[in-house]
Amino acid sequence: MTSGVRRTLLVAGLVLGTTAGYPAPPASAVTPPPIDDALLPEAAAPRPQEPTEQSGNCSASTRPAKEDKSARHGGLDLESLWQLSRGAGQTVAVIDTGVARHRLLPHLVPGGDYVSTGDGTQDCDGHGTIVAGIVGAAPTERDGHTFGGVAPDAALISIRQSSNAFRRTADAGGSGVGDVATMAMAVRTAADLGATVINISSVACLPADEDIGDGALGAALAYAVDVKNVVVVAAAGNLGTAGQCTTQNPLSDPARPGMPNWDDVNVVVSPSWYDDYVLTVGSVDKDGSPSRFSIAGPWVDVAAPGEMVVALDPAGEGLIDTVPGSVDAQPISGTSYAAPVVAGIAALIRARVPQLTARQVMKRIEDTALDPGAGWNPRVGHGVVDALAAVSADIADRPGPTTPPPASPQAVGTTPDDRPRSFAFGGAAVCVAVVAAAATLSTGRLRRREGRDRITHD
């Protein structure tokens, strides 16, 4: 960053409040910038782009999960799913705050560190470990229930891309490391390391009339999907009283029910708005109703359970159901935790039907989702995911060649982006949930407003 204001954006699953009373900025039609392959980050070993230092204490978990709580991901029938697929042979990259080593993460692989000098298996914030456990924790019996990740046989690559417990050494008084430039690098790193699925539970969130400057991220997403055949899944983002996602987008356009509305977007969420390349996941409660905190948008594709989560303890060997380090025992909730449910489902599908391309996998998840009624809507997209249907659906009419990822990992990274403004991702689950959003290309489905190819400025 050479000038201007650096905005730290949070990657967290905890919702501390809502902003129903916040005024919305003027609505305007937006679309993501066109993909420019020249902006694709170069391959390089992951490393911080500037000197960093730890600025806060690491989160510590002190409360085990309550004895009377079911250790399931939103009621998923894991046993039935695992009879069909357990994700063997798949590799899910978790781009987050790092993933701590845990007895229930036997397939964890270090993927690199953009925050400090680690290898990706350090998690000072606790967020990435929770996310990784939802994707692929080994099964364990607890209170008569089976706790486990959705795809327990999948390998997990941990890439630490952000943290709220660190800051740039030159940024005295600041906090948070990670921005859209390092997110672009991390996406390329994950794709080149052989990931078949990437989970992003982070967002950059700004008013629709401001420029996020995320062209390199768009190029990296296109590279992952179209060159490396990777399924990219990301969270829709959370509405909260802190951070930048303080405004909700319109919930519907009465004149065009069931159709994405790019004309009245109040807040832009990246990487969500790169709708051709990523599968956005909103959150629902245990009854399947949209979570109040889940950011709506024309890029939302599906929804998954994201409230009252039971997860791995990032600072121990057991399970937790409250945010690490929270003094008020805040429940673990947020779109951060809905996304890895879908990432796990994608790994199950890819293991069971390896001939499907990344785009076909994403479309299959959409097509088998439970119809919310009246067609697509901006809070849950095509509906709540039906994991069993997605994994077991007839695929006779969906053949397609696939380009396998590299057989062996390669260290990759990028050259820093010298644009004047940089929008940062932070990373502590004790902060408000501003989580990743993204969406997928579906053949024949309108997602962009024709005739627009860049963010509008008022």
Residue, then its C-alpha position, 0 to 999 in steps of 0.5 A: m500500500t503506497s497511500g490511502v486507507r487500509r481497511t481491515l475486514l474480519v473473518a469470523g463466525l460469531v455474530l455480535g449483533t445486527t444492523a437493522g437500523y443502519p441506513a443503507p447507501p444509495a443502491s446502484a447496479v454492480t458487476p464484477p470486473p472482467i477477468d484479466d489473466a495478466l493479474l494472476p499472481e505469480a507462483a511463489a512460496p507463501r510468505p508475508q508480503e510485509p514484516t508482521e508481528q503478533s499484536g494480540n493474545c491467541s484465543a484459548s478455549t476453556r469451555p467444552a461442548k455441553e453434554d446435552k448437545s448433539a454433535r452433528h452438523g445441522g442434523l446431517d445424516l453423516e452415517s448415510l452419507w459415509q456409506l456412499s462416500r467419505g471423500a477419499g482421494q480428495t484434497v480440501a484447501v482451507i484458506d483461513t486463519g490457519v488450522a491447528r493440529h488436532r487429534l481429530l485432523p489426521h489428514l492435515v497438511p501444511g500449505g503455507d503462511y501469509v501471516s507470519t513464519g509458520d507453515g499454516t498449521q498455527d491458528c492464533d484466532g481459532h477460526g480456521t480450525i473450527v472450519a477445517g473440523i466441519v470439513g474433515a474431522a475424523p469421526t468420534e462418538r459423543d453423547g450417543h451421537t457421531f461427531g465428524g467432518v462431512a468428508p473425514d477421509a479427505a486431506l486438508i491443506s491449511i493455508r494461513q492467509s489472515s489473522n486478527a492477532f497479528r499486524r504489519t510491523a509498520d502499522a503501529g496501533g493497527s491490527g489484522v493481517g490479510d487482504v484481497a491481494t494475499m487472498a488471490m495468492a492463497v487461491r493460486t497456492a491452493a490450486d497449485l498444491g493440488a486442491t480439488v476443493i477450496n473453502i474460503s470463509s472470509v470476505a472483503c465487504l464495501p459499499a457498492d460505490e467503492d472499488i475493492g480492487d480485487g482483480a487479482l483475486g478474480a484472476a486467481l479464481a478463474y485459474a482455479v476453476d477453469v485451469k485447475n478444475v477446483v470447486v471453490v466454496a465460500a461463505a456469504g458474509n454476516l451482517g454485524t455491528a462491527g466490520q464493514c458488512t453493516t448493510q444488508n442487500p435487498l431481499s427481493d425484487p417484487a417485479r422479478p421474483g425468483m431472479p437475481n437483482w444486480d440493480d439494487v445491490n447496496v454492498v459488494v462482497s468479494p469473492s462472492w460477486y465473482d459469481d461465475y467461479v465460486l459457490t456462495v453459501g448462506s446460513v440457515d438455523k436448525d429449522g431451515s429458516p434463513s439466519r438473520f445475519s446472513i448477507a443476501g445478494p444476487w450471488v448467493d447459490v445455496a444455504a447450509p446450517g450455520e448456527m449453534v455449531v459444535a466444533l473442534d477445540p483449536a486449543g485442546e483435544g476435545l469439542i467446543d460449542t462456544v467461540p474460543g476466548s469469548v467471555d460470554a460463552q457466545p455460540i458458534s454461529g455464522t456463514s463461516y461455518a455453513a460454507p465448510v458443510v458445502a465444501g465437504i459435500a463437494a469433496l464427497i461428490r468428487a470422490r464418488v463421481p470423479q468424472l464430474t468437472a468442478r462446474q458440474v459439481m457446483k451445479r449439482i449441489e444447486d440442482t439438488a438443493l431443497d427448493p425454497g419456494a417461488g424459485w431462487n431467492p437472495r438469502v438461500g439461493h436455490g435452497v438448503v443443500d440436500a447432502l444425500a441427494a447431491v451425493s447420490a443423484d443420478i449422474a448419467d446425463r452429466p458426463g464430462p472430462t476432467t483435468p486432474p490437479p497436479a499429483s504432487p504439491q508445489a509451493v506457490g505464491t505471488t508478487p505483492d499488489d502495489r495498488p494505492r488501496s488494499f482491503a484487508f481480511g482479518g481473522a479472529a472468531v471473537c470478532v464480528a462475523v464478516v465471512a466469505a461469500a461466493a457463487t457458482l456458474s450455472t449453465g443457462r442461469l442468469r447471474r449478471r446484468e448484461g452490458r455491465d463489466r465493472i463496479t459502478h461509481d457514484 
